[in-house]
Amino acid sequence: MDRKGITLAGNLVMDIGYMIDQYPEKEKLTHIYDPTYHTGGVNNLLIDLVNLDSSIPIKVSGLVGEDENGQRILDTLRQYSNVDSSNIIQEGRTALTYAMTEIVGKKRTFFSDAGSSTAYDIKHIDFDKLDAEIFHLEYLLFLGKLDEEDPIYGTKSARVLFEAQRRGMKTSIDLVSESDKSKYSRMVWPALRYTDYCIINEAEASGVVGEDIYDKNGVIEEKVWPALEKLKQLGVREWAVIHSPKCGYGLNCKTGEKIAVPSLHLPEGFVKGTTGAGDAFCCGVLYSAYNGLGLEAGLKLGAKTAACSLSAEDSNSGIVKYEDIDKALANIE
């Protein structure tokens, strides 16, 4: 394969994580501990890919602020010799996410400040400098300007994906979960017409198809397969993937093959943090697509990379080299 690499475009975020005793009721107090700073958004997926295979050329497109946190992000990315961060533009104020993780149970709550990241627009994307094998756009429904209407393609994000495909790149997307269900048809459906790889979780899939495919007990499997077919009908060309805590599901849109791969059974005490596990799963699938490993291999690797991510408190340090991943998960099924 021509190692043209992967382009990652979208939100560049500084994540500030705290451990908390418990999520407080309104007007009540809780204690926070041990602040940690790490890059989030596109950076989560990027660093996962670098940790998995540092030989993949990666190009980044996005906005960071003209501030200390923006410089932190740039300094982090410049550590990696295979990462081209020259297409990141500094403008305004860096997006921040405060992630509060309960000490018992590890449940997370997020407070997000989008900063100037929502100003990221087509004018910031220089496709001539971002040529790659795969163009991944992250996170639809949280892209600000790119989620806006386009008179020809439906949304600006759809226009971006069309342009990437026109230039010979495969396209990939993931989303954020959105409580306003009407946004999915307006902001996601147009983009799916120009998407090769769609990698989303069960909540996001429910929003896209307009029906909950999960309940308090988890994914309702008989609803997953029609949901994957719906993603294909909406335009996904190669792989439609839905991941959940218990299982990953995939549809090969070209062959019709349907695959389910259960998540690994992790022993008590294994999970140290859940921030970034979805990005880690996406990393495994995207890596497999890039290297031609096939959908089943992608779902299996996604389960493994997600498990590795869960072994660390932060988003990325649990991810190991591809050739070491089975060793890292020895005796876990």
LOTORBA-337031 format. One record per residue (C-alpha): residue number from 0; residue in three letters; x, y, z. Coordinates in Angstrom, 3 decimals, decimal comma. Layout:
BEGIN
+-----+-----+----------+----------+----------+
!   k !   r !        u !        v !        w !
+-----+-----+----------+----------+----------+
! NUM ! ALA !        X !        Y !        Z !
...
+-----+-----+----------+----------+----------+
***
This chain:
BEGIN
+-----+-----+----------+----------+----------+
!   k !   r !        u !        v !        w !
+-----+-----+----------+----------+----------+
!   0 ! MET !    0,000 !    0,000 !    0,000 !
!   1 ! ASP !    1,111 !    3,554 !   -0,714 !
!   2 ! ARG !    1,713 !    4,786 !    2,834 !
!   3 ! LYS !    0,045 !    8,153 !    2,361 !
!   4 ! GLY !   -1,210 !    7,991 !    5,907 !
!   5 ! ILE !   -4,305 !    9,278 !    7,642 !
!   6 ! THR !   -5,606 !   12,835 !    7,939 !
!   7 ! LEU !   -7,479 !   13,676 !   11,137 !
!   8 ! ALA !   -9,643 !   16,798 !   11,077 !
!   9 ! GLY !  -11,957 !   18,358 !   13,620 !
!  10 ! ASN !  -11,985 !   19,404 !   17,252 !
!  11 ! LEU !   -8,684 !   19,867 !   19,070 !
!  12 ! VAL !   -9,380 !   19,943 !   22,789 !
!  13 ! MET !   -7,460 !   20,202 !   26,046 !
!  14 ! ASP !   -8,925 !   17,740 !   28,546 !
!  15 ! ILE !   -8,529 !   18,512 !   32,243 !
!  16 ! GLY !   -9,418 !   15,512 !   34,366 !
!  17 ! TYR !  -10,271 !   15,337 !   38,049 !
!  18 ! MET !  -11,179 !   12,501 !   40,376 !
!  19 ! ILE !  -14,184 !   13,351 !   42,558 !
!  20 ! ASP !  -15,805 !   11,741 !   45,596 !
!  21 ! GLN !  -19,195 !   11,701 !   43,896 !
!  22 ! TYR !  -21,279 !   13,859 !   41,609 !
!  23 ! PRO !  -22,958 !   16,406 !   43,914 !
!  24 ! GLU !  -26,590 !   17,306 !   44,106 !
!  25 ! LYS !  -27,455 !   20,885 !   43,220 !
!  26 ! GLU !  -26,094 !   23,380 !   45,727 !
!  27 ! LYS !  -23,961 !   20,655 !   47,364 !
!  28 ! LEU !  -20,191 !   20,297 !   47,585 !
!  29 ! THR !  -17,871 !   17,565 !   46,399 !
!  30 ! HIS !  -14,078 !   17,325 !   46,557 !
!  31 ! ILE !  -11,875 !   17,115 !   43,472 !
!  32 ! TYR !   -8,391 !   15,570 !   43,328 !
!  33 ! ASP !   -5,334 !   15,162 !   41,158 !
!  34 ! PRO !   -5,862 !   17,345 !   38,078 !
!  35 ! THR !   -4,383 !   15,877 !   34,926 !
!  36 ! TYR !   -3,876 !   17,631 !   31,605 !
!  37 ! HIS !   -4,003 !   15,768 !   28,339 !
!  38 ! THR !   -5,026 !   16,499 !   24,806 !
!  39 ! GLY !   -8,490 !   15,422 !   23,700 !
!  40 ! GLY !  -10,804 !   15,424 !   20,711 !
!  41 ! VAL !   -8,899 !   14,554 !   17,536 !
!  42 ! ASN !   -5,763 !   14,286 !   19,666 !
!  43 ! ASN !   -7,117 !   11,267 !   21,536 !
!  44 ! LEU !   -7,477 !    9,294 !   18,334 !
!  45 ! LEU !   -4,190 !   10,629 !   16,993 !
!  46 ! ILE !   -2,102 !    9,621 !   20,002 !
!  47 ! ASP !   -3,792 !    6,215 !   20,120 !
!  48 ! LEU !   -2,783 !    5,664 !   16,490 !
!  49 ! VAL !    0,778 !    6,831 !   17,182 !
!  50 ! ASN !    1,060 !    4,499 !   20,168 !
!  51 ! LEU !   -0,308 !    1,625 !   18,105 !
!  52 ! ASP !    1,934 !    2,228 !   15,079 !
!  53 ! SER !    4,314 !    5,188 !   14,908 !
!  54 ! SER !    5,134 !    4,466 !   11,246 !
!  55 ! ILE !    1,773 !    5,751 !    9,959 !
!  56 ! PRO !    2,068 !    9,280 !    8,536 !
!  57 ! ILE !   -0,593 !   11,412 !   10,236 !
!  58 ! LYS !   -1,685 !   14,905 !    9,220 !
!  59 ! VAL !   -3,834 !   17,087 !   11,468 !
!  60 ! SER !   -6,252 !   19,859 !   10,589 !
!  61 ! GLY !   -8,020 !   21,976 !   13,201 !
!  62 ! LEU !   -8,028 !   25,094 !   15,363 !
!  63 ! VAL !   -6,398 !   25,746 !   18,722 !
!  64 ! GLY !   -6,373 !   28,969 !   20,667 !
!  65 ! GLU !   -3,664 !   31,555 !   20,943 !
!  66 ! ASP !   -3,204 !   30,634 !   24,583 !
!  67 ! GLU !   -1,342 !   28,324 !   26,954 !
!  68 ! ASN !   -3,600 !   25,341 !   26,302 !
!  69 ! GLY !   -3,261 !   25,732 !   22,550 !
!  70 ! GLN !    0,501 !   25,709 !   22,947 !
!  71 ! ARG !    0,248 !   22,595 !   25,124 !
!  72 ! ILE !   -1,560 !   20,798 !   22,312 !
!  73 ! LEU !    0,968 !   21,877 !   19,688 !
!  74 ! ASP !    3,908 !   20,954 !   21,902 !
!  75 ! THR !    2,384 !   17,509 !   22,487 !
!  76 ! LEU !    1,933 !   16,813 !   18,785 !
!  77 ! ARG !    5,419 !   18,027 !   17,888 !
!  78 ! GLN !    6,871 !   15,203 !   19,986 !
!  79 ! TYR !    5,831 !   12,710 !   17,306 !
!  80 ! SER !    8,010 !   12,508 !   14,212 !
!  81 ! ASN !    5,249 !   10,940 !   12,095 !
!  82 ! VAL !    2,719 !   13,691 !   12,872 !
!  83 ! ASP !    2,411 !   16,769 !   10,657 !
!  84 ! SER !    0,769 !   19,506 !   12,754 !
!  85 ! SER !    1,605 !   22,336 !   10,319 !
!  86 ! ASN !   -2,027 !   22,606 !    9,217 !
!  87 ! ILE !   -3,274 !   23,477 !   12,713 !
!  88 ! ILE !   -4,288 !   27,128 !   12,925 !
!  89 ! GLN !   -4,067 !   29,204 !   16,113 !
!  90 ! GLU !   -7,057 !   31,457 !   16,557 !
!  91 ! GLY !   -9,083 !   32,598 !   19,566 !
!  92 ! ARG !   -9,397 !   30,378 !   22,638 !
!  93 ! THR !   -8,662 !   26,657 !   22,961 !
!  94 ! ALA !  -11,550 !   24,263 !   23,546 !
!  95 ! LEU !  -11,558 !   22,725 !   27,037 !
!  96 ! THR !  -13,294 !   19,703 !   28,504 !
!  97 ! TYR !  -13,399 !   19,131 !   32,250 !
!  98 ! ALA !  -13,843 !   15,409 !   32,927 !
!  99 ! MET !  -14,976 !   14,515 !   36,450 !
! 100 ! THR !  -14,539 !   10,829 !   37,304 !
! 101 ! GLU !  -16,072 !    9,354 !   40,453 !
! 102 ! ILE !  -13,544 !    7,451 !   42,547 !
! 103 ! VAL !  -16,030 !    4,632 !   43,136 !
! 104 ! GLY !  -17,643 !    3,280 !   39,989 !
! 105 ! LYS !  -15,557 !    5,464 !   37,636 !
! 106 ! LYS !  -18,632 !    7,181 !   36,194 !
! 107 ! ARG !  -17,742 !   10,339 !   34,273 !
! 108 ! THR !  -19,356 !   13,730 !   33,904 !
! 109 ! PHE !  -18,142 !   16,273 !   31,364 !
! 110 ! PHE !  -18,215 !   20,058 !   31,265 !
! 111 ! SER !  -17,303 !   21,395 !   27,849 !
! 112 ! ASP !  -16,141 !   24,833 !   26,752 !
! 113 ! ALA !  -15,938 !   24,786 !   22,946 !
! 114 ! GLY !  -13,838 !   27,950 !   22,795 !
! 115 ! SER !  -13,072 !   28,961 !   19,225 !
! 116 ! SER !  -13,099 !   25,369 !   17,932 !
! 117 ! THR !  -16,625 !   25,891 !   16,600 !
! 118 ! ALA !  -15,198 !   28,460 !   14,160 !
! 119 ! TYR !  -13,342 !   25,658 !   12,313 !
! 120 ! ASP !  -14,588 !   25,879 !    8,731 !
! 121 ! ILE !  -13,888 !   24,764 !    5,177 !
! 122 ! LYS !  -11,612 !   27,766 !    4,678 !
! 123 ! HIS !   -9,238 !   26,306 !    7,281 !
! 124 ! ILE !   -8,808 !   23,029 !    5,347 !
! 125 ! ASP !   -6,041 !   22,990 !    2,729 !
! 126 ! PHE !   -6,730 !   19,713 !    0,938 !
! 127 ! ASP !   -3,568 !   20,038 !   -1,148 !
! 128 ! LYS !   -1,546 !   19,649 !    2,064 !
! 129 ! LEU !   -3,761 !   16,987 !    3,608 !
! 130 ! ASP !   -3,675 !   14,246 !    0,973 !
! 131 ! ALA !   -3,957 !   10,837 !    2,652 !
! 132 ! GLU !   -5,320 !    7,335 !    2,272 !
! 133 ! ILE !   -8,113 !    8,075 !    4,779 !
! 134 ! PHE !   -9,643 !   11,430 !    5,768 !
! 135 ! HIS !  -11,273 !   11,159 !    9,200 !
! 136 ! LEU !  -13,651 !   13,917 !   10,371 !
! 137 ! GLU !  -14,337 !   14,090 !   14,105 !
! 138 ! TYR !  -16,829 !   14,952 !   15,882 !
! 139 ! LEU !  -20,005 !   15,645 !   13,863 !
! 140 ! LEU !  -22,698 !   17,407 !   15,933 !
! 141 ! PHE !  -19,905 !   19,287 !   17,744 !
! 142 ! LEU !  -18,227 !   20,928 !   14,761 !
! 143 ! GLY !  -19,865 !   24,339 !   14,858 !
! 144 ! LYS !  -19,443 !   25,896 !   11,417 !
! 145 ! LEU !  -19,061 !   22,520 !    9,701 !
! 146 ! ASP !  -22,401 !   21,371 !   11,126 !
! 147 ! GLU !  -24,105 !   24,317 !    9,428 !
! 148 ! GLU !  -26,303 !   23,984 !    6,343 !
! 149 ! ASP !  -24,776 !   23,884 !    2,874 !
! 150 ! PRO !  -27,083 !   24,635 !   -0,090 !
! 151 ! ILE !  -25,629 !   21,883 !   -2,283 !
! 152 ! TYR !  -24,396 !   19,104 !    0,018 !
! 153 ! GLY !  -26,753 !   19,540 !    2,967 !
! 154 ! THR !  -24,052 !   20,469 !    5,492 !
! 155 ! LYS !  -20,571 !   21,891 !    5,293 !
! 156 ! SER !  -19,193 !   18,669 !    6,789 !
! 157 ! ALA !  -20,796 !   16,774 !    3,895 !
! 158 ! ARG !  -19,069 !   19,171 !    1,488 !
! 159 ! VAL !  -15,726 !   18,467 !    3,200 !
! 160 ! LEU !  -16,222 !   14,707 !    2,927 !
! 161 ! PHE !  -17,307 !   15,004 !   -0,706 !
! 162 ! GLU !  -14,141 !   16,943 !   -1,500 !
! 163 ! ALA !  -11,992 !   14,339 !    0,263 !
! 164 ! GLN !  -13,628 !   11,545 !   -1,746 !
! 165 ! ARG !  -13,306 !   13,542 !   -4,961 !
! 166 ! ARG !   -9,568 !   13,687 !   -4,344 !
! 167 ! GLY !   -9,382 !    9,906 !   -3,966 !
! 168 ! MET !   -9,410 !    9,604 !   -0,182 !
! 169 ! LYS !  -11,554 !    7,184 !    1,790 !
! 170 ! THR !  -13,589 !    9,039 !    4,402 !
! 171 ! SER !  -14,354 !    8,197 !    8,009 !
! 172 ! ILE !  -16,524 !    9,863 !   10,656 !
! 173 ! ASP !  -17,543 !    9,616 !   14,251 !
! 174 ! LEU !  -20,006 !   11,691 !   16,267 !
! 175 ! VAL !  -20,804 !   13,047 !   19,693 !
! 176 ! SER !  -24,007 !   12,092 !   21,455 !
! 177 ! GLU !  -26,674 !   14,788 !   21,142 !
! 178 ! SER !  -29,844 !   15,062 !   23,226 !
! 179 ! ASP !  -31,680 !   17,012 !   20,497 !
! 180 ! LYS !  -32,668 !   14,109 !   18,254 !
! 181 ! SER !  -33,726 !   16,378 !   15,397 !
! 182 ! LYS !  -30,091 !   17,338 !   14,787 !
! 183 ! TYR !  -29,092 !   13,864 !   13,619 !
! 184 ! SER !  -31,153 !   13,916 !   10,434 !
! 185 ! ARG !  -30,194 !   17,519 !    9,690 !
! 186 ! MET !  -26,480 !   17,331 !   10,513 !
! 187 ! VAL !  -25,457 !   13,685 !   10,121 !
! 188 ! TRP !  -27,552 !   12,242 !    7,301 !
! 189 ! PRO !  -26,035 !   14,529 !    4,620 !
! 190 ! ALA !  -22,517 !   13,539 !    5,681 !
! 191 ! LEU !  -23,306 !    9,825 !    5,499 !
! 192 ! ARG !  -23,760 !   10,143 !    1,728 !
! 193 ! TYR !  -20,010 !   10,793 !    1,498 !
! 194 ! THR !  -18,782 !    8,416 !    4,222 !
! 195 ! ASP !  -16,834 !    5,195 !    3,700 !
! 196 ! TYR !  -16,327 !    4,232 !    7,353 !
! 197 ! CYS !  -18,887 !    5,195 !   10,017 !
! 198 ! ILE !  -17,785 !    4,323 !   13,570 !
! 199 ! ILE !  -20,317 !    5,322 !   16,255 !
! 200 ! ASN !  -21,674 !    4,123 !   19,590 !
! 201 ! GLU !  -25,137 !    2,793 !   20,396 !
! 202 ! ALA !  -26,491 !    6,151 !   21,615 !
! 203 ! GLU !  -25,301 !    7,945 !   18,495 !
! 204 ! ALA !  -26,665 !    5,183 !   16,272 !
! 205 ! SER !  -30,032 !    5,519 !   17,997 !
! 206 ! GLY !  -30,081 !    9,206 !   17,146 !
! 207 ! VAL !  -29,167 !    8,566 !   13,513 !
! 208 ! VAL !  -31,810 !    5,898 !   12,896 !
! 209 ! GLY !  -34,477 !    7,614 !   15,005 !
! 210 ! GLU !  -35,070 !    4,696 !   17,384 !
! 211 ! ASP !  -33,386 !    3,597 !   20,601 !
! 212 ! ILE !  -31,426 !    0,423 !   19,956 !
! 213 ! TYR !  -30,518 !   -0,022 !   23,622 !
! 214 ! ASP !  -32,145 !    0,049 !   27,044 !
! 215 ! LYS !  -30,942 !   -0,124 !   30,658 !
! 216 ! ASN !  -29,651 !   -3,660 !   30,024 !
! 217 ! GLY !  -27,542 !   -2,639 !   27,031 !
! 218 ! VAL !  -27,836 !   -3,028 !   23,287 !
! 219 ! ILE !  -30,957 !   -4,730 !   21,904 !
! 220 ! GLU !  -29,268 !   -6,935 !   19,332 !
! 221 ! GLU !  -32,292 !   -7,479 !   17,106 !
! 222 ! LYS !  -32,399 !   -3,711 !   16,604 !
! 223 ! VAL !  -28,687 !   -3,349 !   15,837 !
! 224 ! TRP !  -28,752 !   -5,086 !   12,450 !
! 225 ! PRO !  -31,572 !   -2,920 !   11,018 !
! 226 ! ALA !  -29,716 !    0,132 !   12,363 !
! 227 ! LEU !  -26,568 !   -0,895 !   10,488 !
! 228 ! GLU !  -28,631 !   -1,456 !    7,347 !
! 229 ! LYS !  -30,088 !    2,033 !    7,802 !
! 230 ! LEU !  -26,571 !    3,498 !    7,909 !
! 231 ! LYS !  -25,866 !    1,736 !    4,620 !
! 232 ! GLN !  -29,093 !    3,050 !    3,106 !
! 233 ! LEU !  -28,126 !    6,563 !    4,174 !
! 234 ! GLY !  -24,929 !    6,267 !    2,170 !
! 235 ! VAL !  -22,137 !    4,525 !    4,107 !
! 236 ! ARG !  -20,060 !    2,737 !    1,469 !
! 237 ! GLU !  -17,586 !    0,436 !    3,219 !
! 238 ! TRP !  -18,071 !   -0,312 !    6,935 !
! 239 ! ALA !  -20,895 !    0,682 !    9,263 !
! 240 ! VAL !  -19,815 !    0,036 !   12,859 !
! 241 ! ILE !  -21,709 !    0,388 !   16,138 !
! 242 ! HIS !  -19,766 !   -0,152 !   19,361 !
! 243 ! SER !  -21,095 !   -0,555 !   22,876 !
! 244 ! PRO !  -19,604 !   -1,557 !   26,246 !
! 245 ! LYS !  -20,500 !   -5,223 !   25,728 !
! 246 ! CYS !  -20,083 !   -5,775 !   21,986 !
! 247 ! GLY !  -19,021 !   -4,270 !   18,688 !
! 248 ! TYR !  -21,176 !   -4,758 !   15,604 !
! 249 ! GLY !  -20,275 !   -4,224 !   11,967 !
! 250 ! LEU !  -21,801 !   -4,381 !    8,498 !
! 251 ! ASN !  -19,652 !   -4,681 !    5,390 !
! 252 ! CYS !  -21,740 !   -2,476 !    3,125 !
! 253 ! LYS !  -20,258 !   -3,983 !   -0,037 !
! 254 ! THR !  -20,614 !   -7,679 !    0,765 !
! 255 ! GLY !  -23,505 !   -7,587 !    3,256 !
! 256 ! GLU !  -21,457 !   -9,496 !    5,849 !
! 257 ! LYS !  -22,620 !   -8,874 !    9,441 !
! 258 ! ILE !  -20,224 !   -9,423 !   12,321 !
! 259 ! ALA !  -20,544 !   -9,192 !   16,110 !
! 260 ! VAL !  -17,450 !   -9,247 !   18,328 !
! 261 ! PRO !  -17,996 !   -9,266 !   22,118 !
! 262 ! SER !  -15,918 !   -6,967 !   24,290 !
! 263 ! LEU !  -13,211 !   -8,553 !   26,414 !
! 264 ! HIS !  -14,147 !   -9,780 !   29,886 !
! 265 ! LEU !  -12,025 !   -7,545 !   32,079 !
! 266 ! PRO !  -11,175 !   -8,696 !   35,615 !
! 267 ! GLU !  -12,204 !   -6,732 !   38,680 !
! 268 ! GLY !   -9,902 !   -3,788 !   39,246 !
! 269 ! PHE !   -8,656 !   -3,722 !   35,642 !
! 270 ! VAL !  -10,543 !   -0,553 !   34,683 !
! 271 ! LYS !   -8,679 !    2,548 !   35,853 !
! 272 ! GLY !  -10,518 !    5,124 !   33,737 !
! 273 ! THR !  -13,058 !    5,243 !   30,932 !
! 274 ! THR !  -12,169 !    8,549 !   29,262 !
! 275 ! GLY !  -11,195 !    7,965 !   25,647 !
! 276 ! ALA !  -12,339 !    4,340 !   25,357 !
! 277 ! GLY !  -14,571 !    5,176 !   22,379 !
! 278 ! ASP !  -11,689 !    6,892 !   20,608 !
! 279 ! ALA !   -9,529 !    3,849 !   21,320 !
! 280 ! PHE !  -12,112 !    1,560 !   19,720 !
! 281 ! CYS !  -12,244 !    3,872 !   16,718 !
! 282 ! CYS !   -8,441 !    3,722 !   16,557 !
! 283 ! GLY !   -8,513 !   -0,072 !   16,240 !
! 284 ! VAL !  -11,116 !   -0,020 !   13,473 !
! 285 ! LEU !   -9,437 !    2,817 !   11,572 !
! 286 ! TYR !   -6,022 !    1,148 !   11,810 !
! 287 ! SER !   -7,507 !   -2,051 !   10,397 !
! 288 ! ALA !   -9,212 !   -0,201 !    7,545 !
! 289 ! TYR !   -5,965 !    1,577 !    6,678 !
! 290 ! ASN !   -3,968 !   -1,643 !    6,654 !
! 291 ! GLY !   -6,560 !   -3,711 !    4,786 !
! 292 ! LEU !   -7,109 !   -6,129 !    7,681 !
! 293 ! GLY !  -10,868 !   -6,560 !    7,187 !
! 294 ! LEU !  -13,950 !   -5,700 !    9,223 !
! 295 ! GLU !  -13,809 !   -8,641 !   11,644 !
! 296 ! ALA !  -10,163 !   -7,907 !   12,411 !
! 297 ! GLY !  -11,126 !   -4,259 !   12,899 !
! 298 ! LEU !  -13,826 !   -5,100 !   15,443 !
! 299 ! LYS !  -11,481 !   -7,432 !   17,307 !
! 300 ! LEU !   -8,694 !   -4,872 !   17,371 !
! 301 ! GLY !  -11,181 !   -2,192 !   18,444 !
! 302 ! ALA !  -12,183 !   -4,356 !   21,415 !
! 303 ! LYS !   -8,521 !   -4,784 !   22,337 !
! 304 ! THR !   -7,544 !   -1,134 !   21,990 !
! 305 ! ALA !  -10,600 !   -0,105 !   24,029 !
! 306 ! ALA !   -9,597 !   -2,579 !   26,750 !
! 307 ! CYS !   -6,044 !   -1,232 !   26,774 !
! 308 ! SER !   -7,403 !    2,295 !   27,106 !
! 309 ! LEU !   -9,501 !    1,253 !   30,102 !
! 310 ! SER !   -6,370 !    0,012 !   31,880 !
! 311 ! ALA !   -5,095 !    3,582 !   32,359 !
! 312 ! GLU !   -6,589 !    6,607 !   34,105 !
! 313 ! ASP !   -5,892 !    8,883 !   31,149 !
! 314 ! SER !   -7,044 !    8,576 !   27,547 !
! 315 ! ASN !   -3,949 !    7,270 !   25,798 !
! 316 ! SER !   -1,188 !    5,743 !   27,910 !
! 317 ! GLY !   -2,807 !    2,308 !   27,987 !
! 318 ! ILE !   -2,443 !    1,869 !   24,207 !
! 319 ! VAL !    0,615 !   -0,202 !   23,262 !
! 320 ! LYS !    2,255 !   -1,126 !   19,970 !
! 321 ! TYR !    0,204 !   -3,304 !   17,651 !
! 322 ! GLU !    2,652 !   -6,187 !   17,945 !
! 323 ! ASP !    2,505 !   -6,010 !   21,766 !
! 324 ! ILE !   -1,237 !   -5,722 !   22,238 !
! 325 ! ASP !   -1,931 !   -9,428 !   22,771 !
! 326 ! LYS !    0,860 !   -9,608 !   25,321 !
! 327 ! ALA !   -0,620 !   -6,626 !   27,173 !
! 328 ! LEU !   -3,962 !   -8,431 !   27,353 !
! 329 ! ALA !   -2,612 !  -11,902 !   28,137 !
! 330 ! ASN !   -5,099 !  -14,114 !   30,001 !
! 331 ! ILE !   -7,994 !  -11,778 !   29,183 !
! 332 ! GLU !  -10,706 !  -13,128 !   26,899 !
+-----+-----+----------+----------+----------+
***
